[in-house]
């Protein structure tokens, strides 16, 4: 249904359907790590109150990742070659600082630096992120999705 080009062109206010649920894009984040650019869209559902993040990778051949769970950490994440998450070993796949710029539906745009560490096994992904100087780390869980499972509604 949705192509990689269409997914990277989405902006706040657009409506999409994923997994039989309709969402509105509230925020788009453009991330850049030394010329490697990818996008994340924050999707909100008025029907269920659910919020998910849709990560559109830099490479059109890679799968989209839908993050549906995020929680703050009490301490900074120390990266390693792998983690054990809910009993599953997940190797480290990428890290770095990336600059970001947001486009907001109802607030002023933000920019800064995101420090992240991503781990993956099979279609599961776990990402640790810290935005800006406040130093608050979050951990997010996601699963790979086929872009064809995402329908752009308008």
Secondary structure by P-SEA (a helix, b strand, c coil): cccaaaaaaccccbbbbcccbbbbbcbbbbbbcccbbbbbbbbbbccccbbbbbbbcccccbbbbbbcbbbbbcbbbbbccccccccccccccbbbbbbbbbbbccccbbbbbbbbcccccccbbbbbbcccccbbbbbbbbbbbbcccccccc
